Amino acid sequence: MTTHTGTDHRIAPERRPELDAMRALVVVGLVFFHSSMVFDSRDDYYVKNAETTEITFIIAALCVIWAMPLLFLISGLGTWHSMRRRGPGGFAVERLLRLGVPLVFATATIIPVPQWLRLRADPAYDESYLAFLPKFYSVQLEPGDFPFILEGKYFETGHLWFVVLLLTFSLMLAALVRWVPLDRVRDRLSGISRPRGGLLLLGLPIAVICALVGLEEAFGGWSRWAYLVFFLYGFLFVTGPAFRAAMRRDWVIAAVAGGALLAVGVPGFMIAGDAPGADAFTDLTPLAVGVRALYGLAGWCWVVAILGALDRPREPSTASQDRPPRRVYAYLAPAVLPLYILHQPIVVAVAYFVVGLQAPILVEYLVIVALSLVLTVAVYDVLVRRTRVTRFLFGMRPPTAG
């Protein structure tokens, strides 16, 4: 058996701090995003304010179009570096520890909280959290919904669907590279990126998946299989300087195209979903299929635009490592996964108490965001990052000496 890692060992790994910064920005931004869902008139969030608005739908569309796809693509980039160091087998073990352990631990401890608080919003429901847990864990196997094969009346992976998919994609890729010469795939795709604007054509597979398979509201408004394409693109692109050059060259074209597609797609999406019984996420009407295709293309364009705009030549830094931005970066970079795991149960818990204040929407929103940010960082800092055991349970590496 021949092992193909799809990597070129002549290419020295380069740290991309702008990508780490975007990863942290997306995760922190999820606190703002999920806080807004409390007031969204279309979304069935765990805790709902009595007064809602449709403005949040438009704001959400501007966020979901690029945020989670970007996270998957950056994860693909990190996968290449990790697999290059460890090999497919070592990488699979590392992913099981870094993603599988926190997935199991969080599901056993904090993931049931939002579902319980949803029930507690009914004054007639007075069951304790411990009494609710057996109902949450009453599950059955549903292999047809792979990789979400456990289902129950109350059971869910919640916002950890991202971790489930990332772990699944990682293990699939670890097996795939043993049999498929991904370096040849990368070289073939490289030719597409050479003409100006040609890189945008790589959005077509994403558009087809979104159009024909449909979108999944529970997974950030994207199809799980569209995320797989973003993940694979990230894995392939890291070894191809031609792709980075094409992104730097075409980012303005991508930004304009993405904005135009979104300007057409969002109103079309709202029209397609407003008819009685209509579902723009899954319907196979020409309008619904068309706007989903535009959505997929727009998402790819925005990701290209963001990566191309951020990938600027940097002068070697001689500045002190103790500068405040560097200290913040050093603090947040390893905290991304724990902060992601912690944020939604905390947002829901804070919102559960804040929505009863009957204050204006903006006031309640700002209070939820502020308290959730403070509590999420505080829980991470005090209860997660300070011991080896808790770091392991939340997917962090052991603390370095010094």
KOLDO-587021 format. One line per field, with one value per residue (C-alpha): residue in one letter; x, y, z. Coordinates in pm, whole numbers, padded with zeros to 5 digits. Layout:
<sites>
aa	A:...
x	X:...
y	Y:...
z	Z:...
</sites>
This chain:
<sites>
aa	M:T:T:H:T:G:T:D:H:R:I:A:P:E:R:R:P:E:L:D:A:M:R:A:L:V:V:V:G:L:V:F:F:H:S:S:M:V:F:D:S:R:D:D:Y:Y:V:K:N:A:E:T:T:E:I:T:F:I:I:A:A:L:C:V:I:W:A:M:P:L:L:F:L:I:S:G:L:G:T:W:H:S:M:R:R:R:G:P:G:G:F:A:V:E:R:L:L:R:L:G:V:P:L:V:F:A:T:A:T:I:I:P:V:P:Q:W:L:R:L:R:A:D:P:A:Y:D:E:S:Y:L:A:F:L:P:K:F:Y:S:V:Q:L:E:P:G:D:F:P:F:I:L:E:G:K:Y:F:E:T:G:H:L:W:F:V:V:L:L:L:T:F:S:L:M:L:A:A:L:V:R:W:V:P:L:D:R:V:R:D:R:L:S:G:I:S:R:P:R:G:G:L:L:L:L:G:L:P:I:A:V:I:C:A:L:V:G:L:E:E:A:F:G:G:W:S:R:W:A:Y:L:V:F:F:L:Y:G:F:L:F:V:T:G:P:A:F:R:A:A:M:R:R:D:W:V:I:A:A:V:A:G:G:A:L:L:A:V:G:V:P:G:F:M:I:A:G:D:A:P:G:A:D:A:F:T:D:L:T:P:L:A:V:G:V:R:A:L:Y:G:L:A:G:W:C:W:V:V:A:I:L:G:A:L:D:R:P:R:E:P:S:T:A:S:Q:D:R:P:P:R:R:V:Y:A:Y:L:A:P:A:V:L:P:L:Y:I:L:H:Q:P:I:V:V:A:V:A:Y:F:V:V:G:L:Q:A:P:I:L:V:E:Y:L:V:I:V:A:L:S:L:V:L:T:V:A:V:Y:D:V:L:V:R:R:T:R:V:T:R:F:L:F:G:M:R:P:P:T:A:G
x	00000:00133:00067:-00006:-00023:-00084:00201:00516:00798:00998:00754:00848:00555:00472:00270:-00020:-00101:-00380:-00563:-00524:-00658:-00960:-01027:-01033:-01244:-01508:-01531:-01563:-01811:-02030:-02115:-02259:-02429:-02596:-02699:-02882:-03075:-03261:-03435:-03469:-03827:-03748:-03516:-03636:-03358:-03346:-03449:-03668:-03741:-04105:-04018:-03836:-03708:-03627:-03315:-03120:-03195:-03018:-02723:-02703:-02695:-02394:-02214:-02303:-02216:-01844:-01776:-01818:-01689:-01377:-01335:-01350:-01104:-00859:-00902:-00804:-00488:-00403:-00473:-00203:00058:-00046:-00052:00284:00440:00262:00160:-00201:-00208:-00058:-00282:-00594:-00494:-00421:-00761:-00940:-00772:-00797:-01155:-01310:-01233:-01382:-01681:-01762:-01686:-01892:-02184:-02180:-02170:-02280:-02446:-02781:-02805:-02964:-03229:-03313:-03345:-03571:-03806:-03766:-03903:-04243:-04364:-04534:-04202:-04009:-03788:-03433:-03130:-03029:-03381:-03373:-03043:-03177:-03432:-03158:-02950:-03239:-03113:-03129:-02900:-02985:-02704:-02881:-02800:-02425:-02221:-02495:-02592:-02736:-03082:-03344:-03634:-03409:-03060:-02844:-02483:-02586:-02324:-02070:-02194:-01881:-01660:-01849:-01804:-01442:-01353:-01538:-01375:-01031:-01066:-01204:-00908:-00656:-00791:-00820:-00458:-00339:-00510:-00564:-00276:-00407:-00098:-00216:-00563:-00405:-00195:-00504:-00696:-00397:-00455:-00802:-00658:-00412:-00648:-00768:-01091:-01054:-01024:-01392:-01483:-01387:-01707:-01914:-01900:-02012:-02295:-02411:-02414:-02611:-02857:-02930:-02861:-03004:-02897:-02921:-03030:-02899:-02547:-02491:-02710:-02488:-02493:-02256:-02112:-02042:-01830:-01638:-01543:-01417:-01217:-01061:-00981:-00797:-00598:-00502:-00432:-00172:00077:00004:00172:-00024:-00349:-00223:-00100:-00437:-00623:-00403:-00459:-00834:-00959:-01121:-01298:-01414:-01541:-01740:-01881:-01968:-02144:-02343:-02444:-02550:-02747:-02951:-02959:-03081:-03401:-03457:-03406:-03665:-03915:-03859:-03924:-04221:-04481:-04706:-04540:-04227:-03877:-03599:-03342:-03466:-03736:-03657:-03848:-03646:-03630:-03514:-03254:-03130:-03088:-02911:-02665:-02603:-02555:-02289:-02101:-02124:-01981:-01680:-01624:-01628:-01383:-01147:-01183:-01107:-00807:-00669:-00707:-00539:-00249:-00016:00366:00497:00827:01027:00919:01184:00929:00909:00717:00553:00344:-00023:-00150:00100:00000:-00369:-00291:-00083:-00372:-00650:-00477:-00487:-00821:-01026:-01166:-01246:-01411:-01615:-01728:-01820:-01985:-02334:-02445:-02331:-02510:-02834:-02805:-02744:-03028:-03263:-03240:-03199:-03509:-03724:-03602:-03846:-03595:-03553:-03407:-03078:-03025:-03100:-02876:-02580:-02624:-02634:-02324:-02124:-02208:-02158:-01816:-01698:-01830:-01698:-01346:-01361:-01469:-01196:-00931:-01021:-01160:-00999:-00653:-00486:-00464:-00345:-00664:-00903:-00683:-00695:-01074:-01112:-00870:-00576:-00213:-00029:00111:00461:00734:00856
y	00000:00345:00639:00972:01262:01521:01726:01864:01830:02089:02350:02482:02536:02902:03032:03244:03469:03641:03308:03240:03589:03528:03198:03375:03658:03415:03232:03554:03681:03379:03531:03832:03609:03369:03656:03809:03483:03554:03838:03686:03653:03358:03141:02897:02965:02812:03136:03391:03748:03856:04128:04013:04169:04064:04282:04000:03778:04019:04061:03684:03635:03866:03656:03295:03339:03334:03269:02892:02812:03011:02810:02484:02607:02724:02386:02223:02433:02323:01963:01971:02095:01839:01548:01653:01625:01312:01112:00996:00750:00986:01265:01050:00972:01338:01443:01186:01328:01698:01685:01358:01398:01751:01643:01359:01561:01865:01647:01480:01806:02135:02063:01964:02308:02499:02230:02228:02608:02592:02374:02592:02887:02723:02820:02481:02299:02269:01964:01993:01966:01631:01495:01617:01450:01092:01225:01410:01094:00875:00813:00569:00504:00679:00588:00765:01105:01042:01160:01258:00900:00950:01104:01151:01373:01609:01491:01712:01798:02164:02403:02119:02008:02189:01961:01651:01745:01852:01525:01324:01510:01473:01096:01061:01257:01053:00743:00910:01027:00666:00581:00899:01107:01440:01619:01541:01673:01992:02029:01991:02250:02479:02530:02669:02947:03081:03303:03617:03537:03166:03085:03172:02869:02648:02772:02574:02241:02426:02591:02255:02096:02387:02389:02016:01881:02184:02388:02290:02567:02381:02380:02750:02770:02545:02185:01965:01844:02197:02235:01925:02100:02406:02176:01988:02312:02432:02109:02132:02503:02520:02338:02545:02886:02944:02946:03204:03422:03389:03486:03794:03887:03821:03927:04249:04060:03804:04072:04246:03918:03800:04127:04117:03754:03823:04134:03918:03604:03740:03899:03590:03369:03564:03547:03174:03109:03340:03134:02918:02584:02687:02610:02790:02566:02242:02308:02204:02487:02677:02988:02800:02600:02914:03124:02839:02817:03192:03149:02881:03087:03398:03212:03094:03443:03599:03344:03409:03784:03765:03535:03732:04068:03944:03767:04065:04055:04118:04267:04066:04192:04321:04454:04334:04012:04183:04423:04412:04278:03992:03912:03907:03684:03446:03423:03373:03141:02828:02931:02908:02557:02594:02931:02779:02491:02718:03012:02890:02737:03058:03280:03082:03091:03466:03528:03316:03574:03890:03854:03893:04249:04379:04640:04762:04502:04686:04717:04350:04248:04449:04313:03953:04007:04180:03930:03631:03749:03816:03486:03280:03419:03395:03030:02951:03135:03007:02660:02539:02670:02633:02253:01971:01770:02048:02147:01788:01771:02085:01980:02196:02095:02081:02417:02490:02551:02904
z	00000:-00091:00133:-00035:00207:-00059:00085:-00068:00184:-00002:00119:00460:00693:00743:01032:00911:01210:01020:00993:01364:01429:01203:01379:01715:01571:01440:01773:01974:01714:01781:02118:01936:01678:01920:02146:01850:01795:02121:01937:01590:01465:01235:01445:01711:01960:02309:02479:02302:02392:02391:02138:01824:01502:01144:01134:01293:00991:00756:00994:01037:00659:00636:00900:00821:00455:00539:00910:00949:00597:00686:01007:00812:00551:00818:00988:00659:00652:01005:00909:00642:00890:01151:00908:00766:01112:01238:00934:00876:01169:01423:01299:01348:01707:01774:01637:01849:02159:02069:01936:02051:02422:02455:02245:02485:02797:02695:02584:02925:03120:02962:02626:02790:02959:02666:02611:02981:02986:02681:02885:03194:02997:03045:03396:03428:03392:03719:03665:03798:03571:03717:03665:03303:03214:03172:02922:02733:02705:02592:02236:01949:01654:01326:01083:00799:00950:00943:01124:01371:01439:01789:01805:02074:02168:02364:02274:02052:01991:02000:01872:01886:01544:01425:01634:01516:01151:01193:01365:01099:00810:00972:01011:00658:00522:00724:00550:00209:00185:00206:-00122:-00325:-00468:-00346:-00473:-00827:-00744:-00616:-00931:-01150:-00952:-00968:-01339:-01272:-01057:-01317:-01525:-01349:-01169:-01242:-00873:-00831:-01044:-00750:-00591:-00841:-00650:-00338:-00532:-00671:-00324:-00177:-00467:-00490:-00141:00036:00337:00702:00935:01239:01094:01046:00737:00523:00406:00604:00273:00155:00468:00359:00034:00225:00453:00159:-00021:00290:00303:-00064:-00088:00186:-00036:-00345:-00369:-00690:-00492:-00242:-00528:-00702:-00383:-00336:-00700:-00717:-00376:-00505:-00783:-00529:-00289:-00562:-00693:-00342:-00263:-00587:-00538:-00182:-00285:-00523:-00313:00023:-00113:-00328:-00026:00172:-00116:-00163:00205:00256:00068:00292:00355:00165:00285:00099:00268:00110:-00154:-00511:-00675:-00938:-00717:-00407:-00600:-00772:-00459:-00281:-00570:-00544:-00170:-00218:-00476:-00260:00039:-00161:-00303:00043:00179:-00113:-00063:00310:00270:-00023:00151:00468:00296:00267:00270:00621:00723:00978:01318:01558:01803:02160:02216:02514:02306:02416:02077:02097:02453:02355:02057:02269:02514:02258:02009:02230:02380:02059:02106:02480:02419:02138:02359:02650:02481:02382:02716:02882:02628:02675:03055:03058:02812:03022:03302:03092:02872:03182:03233:02969:02856:02495:02258:02214:02588:02651:02361:02486:02838:02710:02496:02770:03044:02815:02699:03054:03188:02897:02930:03310:03306:03056:03252:03599:03534:03209:03130:03470:03510:03287:03342:03240:02946:02823:02865:02652:02378:02481:02483:02818:02933:02814:03065:03123
</sites>
